[in-house]
Amino acid sequence: QVQLVESGGGLVQAGGSLRLSCAASGFTFSRYAMGWFRQAPGKEREFVAISWSGGTIYYADSVKGRFTISRDNAKNTVYLQMNSLKPEDTAVYYCARDRVSGRPEVTTTESDYSYWGQGTQVTVSS
């Protein structure tokens, strides 16, 4: 049974940092792209960052240079280090697993991710 459990959210002042973790189980972690998405109040969920099984990393323009995605295949965990946080980063953050093992190309399309965690709230105060 695939499970994704996020942790690390919280309240932080603008300019601060948080590190999110997503512990995965129930599948061969190294074979799948893992992504972080977020949903702000009143907005649609949006892509944040992807760690592709082939090693490629891809970021949304809004977080490039501030956020870093990484993965530890030995621990079945994907991380999102968030620095220089802004109030507009306030959202529920979700990790997700690609529907396809070893997808040849990176995808940021939400519907290509079939398993989702419960989400963790990140609130950035101004």
Salt bridges, closest charged atoms under 4 A:
GLU46 OE2 - ARG38 NE 2.66
ASP61 OD1 - LYS64 NZ 3.05
ASP89 OD1 - ARG38 NH1 2.90
ASP89 OD2 - ARG66 NH1 2.71
ASP98 OD1 - ARG103 NH2 2.70
GLU110 OE2 - ARG45 NH2 2.87
ASP112 OD1 - ARG99 NH2 3.27
